[in-house]
Amino acid sequence: MRLALVTDAWKPQVNGVVTTLVELVRELQALDHTVEVIEPGQFRTRPCPGYPGIDLAVRPGRSMAQRLDALAPDALHIATEGPLGWAARRHARKRGWAFSTAFHTKFPEFVQAATGLPPGIGYAVLRHFHGASSGVMVPTRGVMRMLGERRFHNLREWTHGVDTTLFRYQPQARIYPPLGVLPRPVQLYVGRVSHEKNITAFLDLELPGTKVVCGVGPIEAALQRRYPQARWLGVLPREELAQLYASADVFVFPSRTDTFGLVMLEAMACGTPVAAFPVDGPLEVLGDAQGRVRGGVLHEDLRHATLRALAVPRHEARARALEFSWVQTAQRFLEHLVPLRRTDPAPGAGEIPALVTPASRKVVNNRS
């Protein structure tokens, strides 16, 4: 199968969406599928306002149309709702092509955190964008319910995975050499340093030990001045990031707006338990089908969750992470794709035809 994957989030950006798509492409290629990624580096770009390090394509419509026509893919997946996503959507509609999309990020909440704009406006725009999709892939059941309540259609549940080889299990928290010996317990945050991540909820906690922040973003300089007692590391290569995860006693995830939170799985794969609020994302990562919380602690009092998570055995965090496989993620993704040229009724009018055959699903299952 030849897949055209359109994304506004790609390397060298560092975030969970990029990690998810890079790992997905790797798994699909291992299954002998051809994946052609259309990403900002192939276009003229400009920095995203307020988000240094994220570049957006400028007027990509004509070039996007030429690229998609030249590729003649079997399926089209539009991963993001940025300029490239809108350009691909517009061309697909013009050609009468069916395509799938994904809901990775709660942008309306991000905009609200930064500007105060009511999220209902943003969701109206996103509902229009995804309304033309034959299948909207959503990372958690909670987000799927929320989107359903906001009148999104053709929703498809699609979870994420973690590289348990790169993020190796450590039965005891280790010393991260660049930081040396720190007062313990070490509480770690990894992610963008931006308004929507609610990082101050972590940095304001009165806790023994050391707080460590790994990441960059628009409010990084201001928070460094406000919280000089925390250790600030910027962005690390992923191999080094694995060492940092393994050095922490607890991973604190203060966000209330993330749709998943891949960094939690990465920390847990190293054996580091998670403390988080009981909201979408953490509920999916830590909560199992039986309603149990495994690999960390969820509580509306983040300090309480952090202190309790210190008692969670590291092997339990690792065991929960092992339940999330990129192989399974790729399998579900393939099952949700649709043929480029539609032969069935319009979206919402009937069942969506499967692009992958039972035989191809068997190939994926044999690798799990």
Contacts in CASP RR format, 6 or more apart in sequence:
PFRMAT RR
TARGET T0000
AUTHOR 0000-0000-0000
METHOD contacts of the structure
MODEL  1
MRLALVTDAWKPQVNGVVTTLVELVRELQALDHTVEVIEPGQFRTRPCPG
YPGIDLAVRPGRSMAQRLDALAPDALHIATEGPLGWAARRHARKRGWAFS
TAFHTKFPEFVQAATGLPPGIGYAVLRHFHGASSGVMVPTRGVMRMLGER
RFHNLREWTHGVDTTLFRYQPQARIYPPLGVLPRPVQLYVGRVSHEKNIT
AFLDLELPGTKVVCGVGPIEAALQRRYPQARWLGVLPREELAQLYASADV
FVFPSRTDTFGLVMLEAMACGTPVAAFPVDGPLEVLGDAQGRVRGGVLHE
DLRHATLRALAVPRHEARARALEFSWVQTAQRFLEHLVPLRRTDPAPGAG
EIPALVTPASRKVVNNRS
1 33 0 8 1.000
1 34 0 8 1.000
1 74 0 8 1.000
1 75 0 8 1.000
1 355 0 8 1.000
1 356 0 8 1.000
1 360 0 8 1.000
2 33 0 8 1.000
2 34 0 8 1.000
2 36 0 8 1.000
2 71 0 8 1.000
2 72 0 8 1.000
2 73 0 8 1.000
2 74 0 8 1.000
2 75 0 8 1.000
3 28 0 8 1.000
3 33 0 8 1.000
3 34 0 8 1.000
3 35 0 8 1.000
3 36 0 8 1.000
3 73 0 8 1.000
3 74 0 8 1.000
3 75 0 8 1.000
3 76 0 8 1.000
3 77 0 8 1.000
3 337 0 8 1.000
4 36 0 8 1.000
4 38 0 8 1.000
4 68 0 8 1.000
4 71 0 8 1.000
4 73 0 8 1.000
4 75 0 8 1.000
4 76 0 8 1.000
4 77 0 8 1.000
4 88 0 8 1.000
5 21 0 8 1.000
5 25 0 8 1.000
5 35 0 8 1.000
5 36 0 8 1.000
5 37 0 8 1.000
5 38 0 8 1.000
5 77 0 8 1.000
5 79 0 8 1.000
6 38 0 8 1.000
6 39 0 8 1.000
6 64 0 8 1.000
6 76 0 8 1.000
6 77 0 8 1.000
6 78 0 8 1.000
6 79 0 8 1.000
6 80 0 8 1.000
6 84 0 8 1.000
6 85 0 8 1.000
6 88 0 8 1.000
7 17 0 8 1.000
7 21 0 8 1.000
7 37 0 8 1.000
7 38 0 8 1.000
7 39 0 8 1.000
7 79 0 8 1.000
7 80 0 8 1.000
7 84 0 8 1.000
7 85 0 8 1.000
8 39 0 8 1.000
8 40 0 8 1.000
8 56 0 8 1.000
8 57 0 8 1.000
8 79 0 8 1.000
8 80 0 8 1.000
8 81 0 8 1.000
8 82 0 8 1.000
8 83 0 8 1.000
8 84 0 8 1.000
8 85 0 8 1.000
9 15 0 8 1.000
9 17 0 8 1.000
9 18 0 8 1.000
9 21 0 8 1.000
9 54 0 8 1.000
9 79 0 8 1.000
9 80 0 8 1.000
9 104 0 8 1.000
10 18 0 8 1.000
10 21 0 8 1.000
10 22 0 8 1.000
10 37 0 8 1.000
10 39 0 8 1.000
10 40 0 8 1.000
10 41 0 8 1.000
11 18 0 8 1.000
11 22 0 8 1.000
11 39 0 8 1.000
13 53 0 8 1.000
13 54 0 8 1.000
14 215 0 8 1.000
14 216 0 8 1.000
14 235 0 8 1.000
15 191 0 8 1.000
15 192 0 8 1.000
16 260 0 8 1.000
16 261 0 8 1.000
16 262 0 8 1.000
16 263 0 8 1.000
17 79 0 8 1.000
17 80 0 8 1.000
17 104 0 8 1.000
17 105 0 8 1.000
19 262 0 8 1.000
20 104 0 8 1.000
20 160 0 8 1.000
20 161 0 8 1.000
20 262 0 8 1.000
20 329 0 8 1.000
21 37 0 8 1.000
21 79 0 8 1.000
23 161 0 8 1.000
23 163 0 8 1.000
23 326 0 8 1.000
23 329 0 8 1.000
24 326 0 8 1.000
24 329 0 8 1.000
24 330 0 8 1.000
24 333 0 8 1.000
25 35 0 8 1.000
25 37 0 8 1.000
26 326 0 8 1.000
27 326 0 8 1.000
27 327 0 8 1.000
27 329 0 8 1.000
27 330 0 8 1.000
28 35 0 8 1.000
28 330 0 8 1.000
28 333 0 8 1.000
28 334 0 8 1.000
29 35 0 8 1.000
30 367 0 8 1.000
31 330 0 8 1.000
31 360 0 8 1.000
31 363 0 8 1.000
31 364 0 8 1.000
31 367 0 8 1.000
33 334 0 8 1.000
36 71 0 8 1.000
36 73 0 8 1.000
38 64 0 8 1.000
38 67 0 8 1.000
38 68 0 8 1.000
38 84 0 8 1.000
38 88 0 8 1.000
39 84 0 8 1.000
40 55 0 8 1.000
40 56 0 8 1.000
40 57 0 8 1.000
40 84 0 8 1.000
41 55 0 8 1.000
41 57 0 8 1.000
42 63 0 8 1.000
42 67 0 8 1.000
43 57 0 8 1.000
43 58 0 8 1.000
43 60 0 8 1.000
43 63 0 8 1.000
43 84 0 8 1.000
44 57 0 8 1.000
44 58 0 8 1.000
44 59 0 8 1.000
45 55 0 8 1.000
45 56 0 8 1.000
45 57 0 8 1.000
45 58 0 8 1.000
46 55 0 8 1.000
46 56 0 8 1.000
46 58 0 8 1.000
47 53 0 8 1.000
47 54 0 8 1.000
47 55 0 8 1.000
47 56 0 8 1.000
48 54 0 8 1.000
48 55 0 8 1.000
48 56 0 8 1.000
50 218 0 8 1.000
51 194 0 8 1.000
51 217 0 8 1.000
51 218 0 8 1.000
52 216 0 8 1.000
52 217 0 8 1.000
52 218 0 8 1.000
53 216 0 8 1.000
56 82 0 8 1.000
56 83 0 8 1.000
57 83 0 8 1.000
57 84 0 8 1.000
57 87 0 8 1.000
58 83 0 8 1.000
60 83 0 8 1.000
60 84 0 8 1.000
60 87 0 8 1.000
61 87 0 8 1.000
61 90 0 8 1.000
61 91 0 8 1.000
64 84 0 8 1.000
64 87 0 8 1.000
64 88 0 8 1.000
64 91 0 8 1.000
65 87 0 8 1.000
65 91 0 8 1.000
65 94 0 8 1.000
68 76 0 8 1.000
68 88 0 8 1.000
68 91 0 8 1.000
68 92 0 8 1.000
73 340 0 8 1.000
74 339 0 8 1.000
74 340 0 8 1.000
74 355 0 8 1.000
75 99 0 8 1.000
75 100 0 8 1.000
75 337 0 8 1.000
75 338 0 8 1.000
75 339 0 8 1.000
75 340 0 8 1.000
75 355 0 8 1.000
76 88 0 8 1.000
76 92 0 8 1.000
76 97 0 8 1.000
76 98 0 8 1.000
76 99 0 8 1.000
76 100 0 8 1.000
76 340 0 8 1.000
77 99 0 8 1.000
77 100 0 8 1.000
77 101 0 8 1.000
77 102 0 8 1.000
77 337 0 8 1.000
78 85 0 8 1.000
78 88 0 8 1.000
78 89 0 8 1.000
78 92 0 8 1.000
78 99 0 8 1.000
78 100 0 8 1.000
78 101 0 8 1.000
78 102 0 8 1.000
78 133 0 8 1.000
79 85 0 8 1.000
79 101 0 8 1.000
79 102 0 8 1.000
79 104 0 8 1.000
80 102 0 8 1.000
80 104 0 8 1.000
80 105 0 8 1.000
81 101 0 8 1.000
81 107 0 8 1.000
81 126 0 8 1.000
81 129 0 8 1.000
81 130 0 8 1.000
86 129 0 8 1.000
88 99 0 8 1.000
89 99 0 8 1.000
89 101 0 8 1.000
89 129 0 8 1.000
89 132 0 8 1.000
92 98 0 8 1.000
92 99 0 8 1.000
92 132 0 8 1.000
93 132 0 8 1.000
96 341 0 8 1.000
96 342 0 8 1.000
97 340 0 8 1.000
97 341 0 8 1.000
97 342 0 8 1.000
98 134 0 8 1.000
98 338 0 8 1.000
98 339 0 8 1.000
98 340 0 8 1.000
98 341 0 8 1.000
98 342 0 8 1.000
99 132 0 8 1.000
99 133 0 8 1.000
99 134 0 8 1.000
99 338 0 8 1.000
99 340 0 8 1.000
100 133 0 8 1.000
100 134 0 8 1.000
100 135 0 8 1.000
100 136 0 8 1.000
100 137 0 8 1.000
100 156 0 8 1.000
100 336 0 8 1.000
100 337 0 8 1.000
100 338 0 8 1.000
101 129 0 8 1.000
101 130 0 8 1.000
101 133 0 8 1.000
101 135 0 8 1.000
101 136 0 8 1.000
101 137 0 8 1.000
102 136 0 8 1.000
102 137 0 8 1.000
102 138 0 8 1.000
102 158 0 8 1.000
103 126 0 8 1.000
103 130 0 8 1.000
103 136 0 8 1.000
103 137 0 8 1.000
103 138 0 8 1.000
103 139 0 8 1.000
103 143 0 8 1.000
103 147 0 8 1.000
103 152 0 8 1.000
103 259 0 8 1.000
104 139 0 8 1.000
104 259 0 8 1.000
104 260 0 8 1.000
105 259 0 8 1.000
106 119 0 8 1.000
106 143 0 8 1.000
106 196 0 8 1.000
106 257 0 8 1.000
106 258 0 8 1.000
106 259 0 8 1.000
107 122 0 8 1.000
107 126 0 8 1.000
108 117 0 8 1.000
108 119 0 8 1.000
108 120 0 8 1.000
108 121 0 8 1.000
108 122 0 8 1.000
108 123 0 8 1.000
108 126 0 8 1.000
109 119 0 8 1.000
109 196 0 8 1.000
109 257 0 8 1.000
110 194 0 8 1.000
110 195 0 8 1.000
110 196 0 8 1.000
110 257 0 8 1.000
111 117 0 8 1.000
111 119 0 8 1.000
111 122 0 8 1.000
112 118 0 8 1.000
112 119 0 8 1.000
113 195 0 8 1.000
113 196 0 8 1.000
113 198 0 8 1.000
113 257 0 8 1.000
114 194 0 8 1.000
114 195 0 8 1.000
114 196 0 8 1.000
120 150 0 8 1.000
123 150 0 8 1.000
126 152 0 8 1.000
127 150 0 8 1.000
127 151 0 8 1.000
127 152 0 8 1.000
130 136 0 8 1.000
130 152 0 8 1.000
130 154 0 8 1.000
131 152 0 8 1.000
131 153 0 8 1.000
131 154 0 8 1.000
131 347 0 8 1.000
132 347 0 8 1.000
133 154 0 8 1.000
133 347 0 8 1.000
134 154 0 8 1.000
134 338 0 8 1.000
134 342 0 8 1.000
134 347 0 8 1.000
134 352 0 8 1.000
135 154 0 8 1.000
135 155 0 8 1.000
135 156 0 8 1.000
135 336 0 8 1.000
135 338 0 8 1.000
135 347 0 8 1.000
135 352 0 8 1.000
136 147 0 8 1.000
136 152 0 8 1.000
136 153 0 8 1.000
136 154 0 8 1.000
136 155 0 8 1.000
136 156 0 8 1.000
137 156 0 8 1.000
137 157 0 8 1.000
137 158 0 8 1.000
137 333 0 8 1.000
137 336 0 8 1.000
138 144 0 8 1.000
138 147 0 8 1.000
138 155 0 8 1.000
138 156 0 8 1.000
138 157 0 8 1.000
138 158 0 8 1.000
138 259 0 8 1.000
139 158 0 8 1.000
139 159 0 8 1.000
139 160 0 8 1.000
139 259 0 8 1.000
139 260 0 8 1.000
139 281 0 8 1.000
139 284 0 8 1.000
140 157 0 8 1.000
140 159 0 8 1.000
140 259 0 8 1.000
140 260 0 8 1.000
140 280 0 8 1.000
140 281 0 8 1.000
140 283 0 8 1.000
140 284 0 8 1.000
141 157 0 8 1.000
141 284 0 8 1.000
142 280 0 8 1.000
142 283 0 8 1.000
142 284 0 8 1.000
143 259 0 8 1.000
143 280 0 8 1.000
143 281 0 8 1.000
144 155 0 8 1.000
144 157 0 8 1.000
146 280 0 8 1.000
147 155 0 8 1.000
148 155 0 8 1.000
153 347 0 8 1.000
153 348 0 8 1.000
154 347 0 8 1.000
154 348 0 8 1.000
154 352 0 8 1.000
156 336 0 8 1.000
157 332 0 8 1.000
158 329 0 8 1.000
158 332 0 8 1.000
158 333 0 8 1.000
158 336 0 8 1.000
159 260 0 8 1.000
159 284 0 8 1.000
159 324 0 8 1.000
159 328 0 8 1.000
159 329 0 8 1.000
159 332 0 8 1.000
160 260 0 8 1.000
160 262 0 8 1.000
160 265 0 8 1.000
160 324 0 8 1.000
160 329 0 8 1.000
161 262 0 8 1.000
161 265 0 8 1.000
161 324 0 8 1.000
161 325 0 8 1.000
161 326 0 8 1.000
161 328 0 8 1.000
161 329 0 8 1.000
162 262 0 8 1.000
162 265 0 8 1.000
162 266 0 8 1.000
162 268 0 8 1.000
162 269 0 8 1.000
162 321 0 8 1.000
162 324 0 8 1.000
162 326 0 8 1.000
163 266 0 8 1.000
163 269 0 8 1.000
163 326 0 8 1.000
164 269 0 8 1.000
164 321 0 8 1.000
164 322 0 8 1.000
166 238 0 8 1.000
166 239 0 8 1.000
166 242 0 8 1.000
167 242 0 8 1.000
167 245 0 8 1.000
167 266 0 8 1.000
167 267 0 8 1.000
167 269 0 8 1.000
167 270 0 8 1.000
167 321 0 8 1.000
168 242 0 8 1.000
168 246 0 8 1.000
168 269 0 8 1.000
168 270 0 8 1.000
169 269 0 8 1.000
169 270 0 8 1.000
169 271 0 8 1.000
169 314 0 8 1.000
169 315 0 8 1.000
169 318 0 8 1.000
170 246 0 8 1.000
170 270 0 8 1.000
170 271 0 8 1.000
170 314 0 8 1.000
171 271 0 8 1.000
171 314 0 8 1.000
171 315 0 8 1.000
172 314 0 8 1.000
173 184 0 8 1.000
173 186 0 8 1.000
173 246 0 8 1.000
173 247 0 8 1.000
173 248 0 8 1.000
173 249 0 8 1.000
173 272 0 8 1.000
173 314 0 8 1.000
174 243 0 8 1.000
174 246 0 8 1.000
174 247 0 8 1.000
175 181 0 8 1.000
175 247 0 8 1.000
176 243 0 8 1.000
176 244 0 8 1.000
176 246 0 8 1.000
176 247 0 8 1.000
177 243 0 8 1.000
178 233 0 8 1.000
179 212 0 8 1.000
179 231 0 8 1.000
179 233 0 8 1.000
179 247 0 8 1.000
182 209 0 8 1.000
182 210 0 8 1.000
182 212 0 8 1.000
182 231 0 8 1.000
183 208 0 8 1.000
183 209 0 8 1.000
183 210 0 8 1.000
184 209 0 8 1.000
184 210 0 8 1.000
184 249 0 8 1.000
185 207 0 8 1.000
185 208 0 8 1.000
185 209 0 8 1.000
185 210 0 8 1.000
185 249 0 8 1.000
185 250 0 8 1.000
185 310 0 8 1.000
186 209 0 8 1.000
186 210 0 8 1.000
186 212 0 8 1.000
186 247 0 8 1.000
186 248 0 8 1.000
186 249 0 8 1.000
186 250 0 8 1.000
187 202 0 8 1.000
187 205 0 8 1.000
187 207 0 8 1.000
187 209 0 8 1.000
187 210 0 8 1.000
187 211 0 8 1.000
187 212 0 8 1.000
187 248 0 8 1.000
187 249 0 8 1.000
187 250 0 8 1.000
187 251 0 8 1.000
187 252 0 8 1.000
187 306 0 8 1.000
188 212 0 8 1.000
188 214 0 8 1.000
188 244 0 8 1.000
188 245 0 8 1.000
188 247 0 8 1.000
188 248 0 8 1.000
188 250 0 8 1.000
188 251 0 8 1.000
188 252 0 8 1.000
188 267 0 8 1.000
188 272 0 8 1.000
189 199 0 8 1.000
189 202 0 8 1.000
189 211 0 8 1.000
189 212 0 8 1.000
189 213 0 8 1.000
189 214 0 8 1.000
189 251 0 8 1.000
189 252 0 8 1.000
189 253 0 8 1.000
189 254 0 8 1.000
190 214 0 8 1.000
190 215 0 8 1.000
190 241 0 8 1.000
190 244 0 8 1.000
190 245 0 8 1.000
190 251 0 8 1.000
190 263 0 8 1.000
190 266 0 8 1.000
190 267 0 8 1.000
191 197 0 8 1.000
191 214 0 8 1.000
191 215 0 8 1.000
191 263 0 8 1.000
192 215 0 8 1.000
192 216 0 8 1.000
192 217 0 8 1.000
193 199 0 8 1.000
193 213 0 8 1.000
193 215 0 8 1.000
193 216 0 8 1.000
193 217 0 8 1.000
193 218 0 8 1.000
193 219 0 8 1.000
193 220 0 8 1.000
193 223 0 8 1.000
194 217 0 8 1.000
194 218 0 8 1.000
194 219 0 8 1.000
195 218 0 8 1.000
195 219 0 8 1.000
196 255 0 8 1.000
196 257 0 8 1.000
197 254 0 8 1.000
197 255 0 8 1.000
197 258 0 8 1.000
198 254 0 8 1.000
198 255 0 8 1.000
198 256 0 8 1.000
198 257 0 8 1.000
199 213 0 8 1.000
199 219 0 8 1.000
199 223 0 8 1.000
199 254 0 8 1.000
200 223 0 8 1.000
200 254 0 8 1.000
201 254 0 8 1.000
201 302 0 8 1.000
202 211 0 8 1.000
202 252 0 8 1.000
202 254 0 8 1.000
202 302 0 8 1.000
203 211 0 8 1.000
203 213 0 8 1.000
203 223 0 8 1.000
203 226 0 8 1.000
203 227 0 8 1.000
203 230 0 8 1.000
205 211 0 8 1.000
205 252 0 8 1.000
205 302 0 8 1.000
205 303 0 8 1.000
205 306 0 8 1.000
206 303 0 8 1.000
207 303 0 8 1.000
207 306 0 8 1.000
207 307 0 8 1.000
210 230 0 8 1.000
210 231 0 8 1.000
211 227 0 8 1.000
211 229 0 8 1.000
211 230 0 8 1.000
211 231 0 8 1.000
212 230 0 8 1.000
212 231 0 8 1.000
212 233 0 8 1.000
212 244 0 8 1.000
212 248 0 8 1.000
213 223 0 8 1.000
213 230 0 8 1.000
213 231 0 8 1.000
213 232 0 8 1.000
213 233 0 8 1.000
213 234 0 8 1.000
214 233 0 8 1.000
214 234 0 8 1.000
214 235 0 8 1.000
214 236 0 8 1.000
214 241 0 8 1.000
214 244 0 8 1.000
215 233 0 8 1.000
215 234 0 8 1.000
215 235 0 8 1.000
216 234 0 8 1.000
216 235 0 8 1.000
220 232 0 8 1.000
220 234 0 8 1.000
224 230 0 8 1.000
224 232 0 8 1.000
233 244 0 8 1.000
236 244 0 8 1.000
241 266 0 8 1.000
242 266 0 8 1.000
242 270 0 8 1.000
245 251 0 8 1.000
245 266 0 8 1.000
245 267 0 8 1.000
245 269 0 8 1.000
245 270 0 8 1.000
245 271 0 8 1.000
245 272 0 8 1.000
246 270 0 8 1.000
246 271 0 8 1.000
246 272 0 8 1.000
248 267 0 8 1.000
248 272 0 8 1.000
249 272 0 8 1.000
249 310 0 8 1.000
250 272 0 8 1.000
250 273 0 8 1.000
250 274 0 8 1.000
250 275 0 8 1.000
250 306 0 8 1.000
250 309 0 8 1.000
250 310 0 8 1.000
251 263 0 8 1.000
251 264 0 8 1.000
251 267 0 8 1.000
251 268 0 8 1.000
251 272 0 8 1.000
251 273 0 8 1.000
251 274 0 8 1.000
251 275 0 8 1.000
252 274 0 8 1.000
252 275 0 8 1.000
252 276 0 8 1.000
252 302 0 8 1.000
252 306 0 8 1.000
253 261 0 8 1.000
253 263 0 8 1.000
253 264 0 8 1.000
253 274 0 8 1.000
253 275 0 8 1.000
253 276 0 8 1.000
253 277 0 8 1.000
253 282 0 8 1.000
254 276 0 8 1.000
254 277 0 8 1.000
254 302 0 8 1.000
255 261 0 8 1.000
255 276 0 8 1.000
255 277 0 8 1.000
256 277 0 8 1.000
256 279 0 8 1.000
258 280 0 8 1.000
258 281 0 8 1.000
259 280 0 8 1.000
259 281 0 8 1.000
260 281 0 8 1.000
260 284 0 8 1.000
260 285 0 8 1.000
261 281 0 8 1.000
261 282 0 8 1.000
261 285 0 8 1.000
264 274 0 8 1.000
264 276 0 8 1.000
264 281 0 8 1.000
264 282 0 8 1.000
264 285 0 8 1.000
264 286 0 8 1.000
265 285 0 8 1.000
265 321 0 8 1.000
265 324 0 8 1.000
267 274 0 8 1.000
267 317 0 8 1.000
268 274 0 8 1.000
268 285 0 8 1.000
268 295 0 8 1.000
268 296 0 8 1.000
268 317 0 8 1.000
268 318 0 8 1.000
268 320 0 8 1.000
268 321 0 8 1.000
269 318 0 8 1.000
269 321 0 8 1.000
269 322 0 8 1.000
270 318 0 8 1.000
271 314 0 8 1.000
271 315 0 8 1.000
271 317 0 8 1.000
271 318 0 8 1.000
271 321 0 8 1.000
272 314 0 8 1.000
272 317 0 8 1.000
273 295 0 8 1.000
273 296 0 8 1.000
273 297 0 8 1.000
273 309 0 8 1.000
273 310 0 8 1.000
273 312 0 8 1.000
273 314 0 8 1.000
273 316 0 8 1.000
273 317 0 8 1.000
274 282 0 8 1.000
274 285 0 8 1.000
274 286 0 8 1.000
274 295 0 8 1.000
274 296 0 8 1.000
274 297 0 8 1.000
274 309 0 8 1.000
274 317 0 8 1.000
275 296 0 8 1.000
275 297 0 8 1.000
275 299 0 8 1.000
275 302 0 8 1.000
275 305 0 8 1.000
275 306 0 8 1.000
275 308 0 8 1.000
275 309 0 8 1.000
276 282 0 8 1.000
276 286 0 8 1.000
276 296 0 8 1.000
276 297 0 8 1.000
276 298 0 8 1.000
276 302 0 8 1.000
276 305 0 8 1.000
277 298 0 8 1.000
277 299 0 8 1.000
277 300 0 8 1.000
277 302 0 8 1.000
277 305 0 8 1.000
278 298 0 8 1.000
278 299 0 8 1.000
278 300 0 8 1.000
282 298 0 8 1.000
283 298 0 8 1.000
285 320 0 8 1.000
285 324 0 8 1.000
286 293 0 8 1.000
286 294 0 8 1.000
286 295 0 8 1.000
286 296 0 8 1.000
286 298 0 8 1.000
286 320 0 8 1.000
287 293 0 8 1.000
287 294 0 8 1.000
287 298 0 8 1.000
288 294 0 8 1.000
288 320 0 8 1.000
288 323 0 8 1.000
294 316 0 8 1.000
294 319 0 8 1.000
294 320 0 8 1.000
295 312 0 8 1.000
295 316 0 8 1.000
295 317 0 8 1.000
295 319 0 8 1.000
295 320 0 8 1.000
296 305 0 8 1.000
296 309 0 8 1.000
296 312 0 8 1.000
296 316 0 8 1.000
296 317 0 8 1.000
297 304 0 8 1.000
297 305 0 8 1.000
297 306 0 8 1.000
297 308 0 8 1.000
297 309 0 8 1.000
297 312 0 8 1.000
298 305 0 8 1.000
299 305 0 8 1.000
299 308 0 8 1.000
325 368 0 8 1.000
327 364 0 8 1.000
327 367 0 8 1.000
327 368 0 8 1.000
328 368 0 8 1.000
330 364 0 8 1.000
331 361 0 8 1.000
331 364 0 8 1.000
331 365 0 8 1.000
331 368 0 8 1.000
334 355 0 8 1.000
334 356 0 8 1.000
334 360 0 8 1.000
334 361 0 8 1.000
334 364 0 8 1.000
335 354 0 8 1.000
335 356 0 8 1.000
335 361 0 8 1.000
337 355 0 8 1.000
337 356 0 8 1.000
338 352 0 8 1.000
338 353 0 8 1.000
338 355 0 8 1.000
339 353 0 8 1.000
339 355 0 8 1.000
343 353 0 8 1.000
344 350 0 8 1.000
344 351 0 8 1.000
344 352 0 8 1.000
344 353 0 8 1.000
END
